[in-house]
Each structure stands twice: as structure tokens, then as C-alpha cells.
Amino acid sequence: MKKLFALGCIMLMTVGLLVTGCEKKSKEDHTDHEHEEKTSEVLPEGANLMCPVMPDEKALVSLFVEFEDNKIYVCCKKCLGKVKVDPASWYAKAYSDKHQH
């Protein structure tokens, strides 16, 4: 009886973890941190609306890197760090047509 009870508990925990803990992770495993709280502030006209590092995430007005008198907006501090390392590369991605949603 104890074995059956233990097996039932294990099955319930497994199902619980699968239901609550499964999240689709991005190519770069971008789920290991929290994103900044979304604000009602609007990005300036002509700014990149989507994060160049994580194109499915909206860029935030409070997180940006300045590059050649322009700003590259990102979705979180982790992406901010990546853009700071190589702003030229990320600028090209930020202002390509696919990131101007």
C-alpha cells in the first residue's frame, strides 16, 4: 500500500510539473530571467519596436544602447548587455524590416 501511495504521489508531482513548469524556450534560452515590467511609455517614431536579440519581445523605452546618434531599444537587461558588446551588429538587426512591427 505504501508503494502504491508513493507511486501516486510521484505521478501527481510529475503531472503538476509538466502542466505548470513547461514553457517554450527560445533558441537562446531566454527564459532564465524576468523581463522589465511593460510601461505605457511609447517608443519614439522611427525606433525599433521589437527587441533585436529576441524579436518576439517588444522593446522598452527605458532600455537602450546609443549607437551613432541612434538608440537601439531592447526588451530586458540581458539583451541590453548583449547589444552593448556589439552595437553595430545589433543595430543592423534592430532596424531591418522584420523588426519594425
Buried (B, 14 or more C-beta within 10 A) or exposed (E): EEEEEEEEEEEEEEEEEEEEEEEEEEEEEBEEEEBEEEEEEEBEEEBBBBBBBBBEBBBBBEBBBEBEEBBBBBBBEBBBEBBEEEBEEBBEBBBEEEBEE
